[in-house]
Amino acid sequence: MARPAGMLGIHQGAVLAADDPRYTAAEFPPNKLLYLVQLADARGIDCRPWFAGLALTRAQVADPALRVSYR
């Protein structure tokens, strides 16, 4: 059954994703982001607006030492 994206769990005492450290801790490699950037390049899509307002650049996404959060 579908749930709002901001909620975790299916019980009455569900936790907000913003309060869950698993979604805010920067511990995941950027391989999925890198794939999306490469896919955009291959399809001729300008992905620069995707990074507008972020403390992250397109060049940083290619750095294997980078870690990001799901948030």
N, C-alpha and C positions, 0 to 999 in steps of 0.2 A: 504494500500500500504506500502511496506517495506521501511524503512529509515535507513541510516547509524546509528550505535549505538551511535556515538559521537554527533549526532544532536538531538535536541528536537524541536518539532513543525513541522508543514508542510508548513509554509509560507516562503517567501523569506528571512525574517529577523530572521531565526531560531537561537536559542541560543546554543552555545557549552555546552555540559554536564559539562566540566571542569570548566566553569564559573558559573554554577548554584549551589548555596549553598545547595540545597536540596540533591545533590549527594555527597557532601563532608562533611556535618555536621554529626558527629557521634551521632545519636540519635535513632537508631533502635536496638532492642534487637537481640541477636545472635541466636534466635531459629532456623532459617533456616540453619545457619552454623552448629549448633549442630546436627540437623537432618541429614545433609549430612555426618558428621563425624560418627554418629552412623550407618548410612546405609553402609558406607564404611567398618566399623568394621564387620557388619553382613555378608558382602559379601567377607570378607577376603582381602580387598584392603588397602594397606598402604597409609595413608593420610598424613604422615609426610612431604613429599615433597611439599604438598599444602601450608604449612606454611613457607617454606624456603624463607628467605629474608623479611619476614613480622615482624612487631613489635607486633606480636600476636602469642600466643602458643595454642596448642590444648587444654591444660588444661583451659586456659582463656575462651575458647568458651563455656564451661559449666557454667560459672559464670553468673547468671541472672542479675547482676548489670552492666555487660559489655554493652557498646553501640558501634555500628559500623556504618559506612557510606556505602552507596551503591557502592561507589568508591572502 
